[in-house]
């Protein structure tokens, strides 16, 4: 699977709200940076995802405007606009921001080693 395929698969699987299906796509050494903090390693990343899914069980997440800035044999990097939508207390909520995902080839398989999501500057 190519780096682009891994990011597409990640985008599709994240909406299942089941971290176990994401495990094969994320490096054990991954570091994710979100507005609410930094999360190192699979246990911390799992906790961050599962807390979000508990708060927003109907959340849907997707990526737009992908731009691959680097693509090599061992590493690849993509920037994009991320979007989300959910329903809470009968109201539709939505938002998004900008994101960066870095992938690394590990034993012949592409894995996400870093994700950084943040709000758009004001």
C-alpha positions as CSV (number, residue, x, y, z in Angstrom):
1,X,0.0,0.0,0.0
2,X,1.3,3.5,-0.9
3,X,1.5,6.3,1.6
4,X,-1.5,8.0,-0.1
5,X,-3.5,4.8,0.3
6,X,-2.7,4.6,4.1
7,X,-3.9,8.2,4.6
8,X,-7.1,7.4,2.6
9,X,-7.7,4.2,4.6
10,X,-7.1,6.1,7.9
11,X,-9.6,8.8,6.9
12,X,-12.2,6.1,6.1
13,X,-11.6,3.9,9.2
14,X,-11.5,6.8,11.7
15,X,-15.3,7.1,11.2
16,X,-15.9,3.7,12.6
17,X,-14.9,5.1,16.1
18,X,-12.9,1.9,16.8
19,X,-9.2,2.5,17.5
20,X,-8.3,-1.1,17.0
21,X,-9.0,-0.8,13.2
22,X,-6.5,2.1,13.1
23,X,-3.7,0.3,14.9
24,X,-2.1,-1.2,11.7
25,X,-1.8,2.3,10.2
26,X,-0.1,4.1,13.2
27,X,3.5,3.6,14.3
28,X,4.1,2.6,17.9
29,X,6.4,5.6,18.1
30,X,3.7,8.1,16.8
31,X,3.2,11.5,18.3
32,X,-0.1,13.3,17.7
33,X,-0.5,17.0,18.4
34,X,-4.1,18.3,18.8
35,X,-5.5,21.6,20.2
36,X,-6.0,19.8,23.6
37,X,-2.5,18.5,23.9
38,X,0.3,16.2,22.7
39,X,-0.1,12.5,22.7
40,X,2.9,10.1,22.4
41,X,2.6,6.4,21.8
42,X,-0.4,4.3,21.0
43,X,-1.9,4.3,24.5
44,X,-2.0,8.1,24.7
45,X,-3.3,8.4,21.2
46,X,-6.0,5.8,21.8
47,X,-7.1,7.7,24.9
48,X,-7.4,11.0,23.0
49,X,-9.4,9.4,20.2
50,X,-11.7,7.5,22.5
51,X,-12.4,10.6,24.7
52,X,-13.4,12.5,21.5
53,X,-15.7,9.7,20.3
54,X,-17.3,9.5,23.8
55,X,-18.1,13.2,23.6
56,X,-19.2,13.1,20.0
57,X,-20.5,9.6,19.2
58,X,-22.0,10.8,15.9
59,X,-18.9,12.6,14.6
60,X,-17.9,12.3,11.0
61,X,-14.4,13.3,10.0
62,X,-12.9,13.8,6.5
63,X,-10.0,15.5,4.7
64,X,-10.0,18.0,1.9
65,X,-7.4,19.7,-0.3
66,X,-4.5,17.2,0.3
67,X,-1.1,18.4,-0.8
68,X,1.8,15.9,-0.6
69,X,4.8,18.0,0.2
70,X,7.3,15.1,0.3
71,X,7.3,11.6,-1.0
72,X,10.3,9.4,-0.7
73,X,11.2,5.8,-0.2
74,X,11.2,6.1,3.6
75,X,9.1,9.1,4.4
76,X,6.1,11.1,3.1
77,X,4.3,14.2,4.3
78,X,0.9,15.6,3.5
79,X,-0.9,18.8,4.5
80,X,-4.7,19.2,4.2
81,X,-7.8,20.8,5.6
82,X,-9.7,18.5,8.0
83,X,-13.4,18.8,8.6
84,X,-15.8,17.3,11.1
85,X,-19.5,17.3,11.7
86,X,-21.6,15.9,14.6
87,X,-25.0,16.2,16.2
88,X,-25.2,17.2,19.9
89,X,-28.4,18.0,21.7
90,X,-30.3,17.9,18.4
91,X,-28.0,20.6,16.9
92,X,-25.6,20.0,14.0
93,X,-22.1,21.2,14.8
94,X,-19.2,21.4,12.4
95,X,-15.7,22.7,12.2
96,X,-12.3,22.0,10.9
97,X,-8.8,23.3,10.6
98,X,-5.5,22.5,9.1
99,X,-3.6,19.3,9.4
100,X,-0.2,17.6,8.7
101,X,0.4,13.9,8.6
102,X,3.9,12.4,8.3
103,X,4.3,8.7,7.3
104,X,7.3,6.5,7.6
105,X,8.1,3.2,5.9
106,X,8.5,0.6,8.7
107,X,9.5,-2.9,7.6
108,X,8.0,-2.3,4.2
109,X,4.7,-0.9,5.5
110,X,3.7,2.8,5.6
111,X,2.6,4.0,9.0
112,X,1.6,7.3,10.4
113,X,4.3,8.6,12.7
114,X,3.0,12.1,13.3
115,X,-0.3,14.0,13.0
116,X,-0.7,17.6,13.8
117,X,-4.3,19.1,13.8
118,X,-4.9,22.8,14.7
119,X,-7.5,25.5,14.2
120,X,-7.1,28.0,11.4
121,X,-5.4,31.2,12.4
122,X,-7.7,34.0,13.3
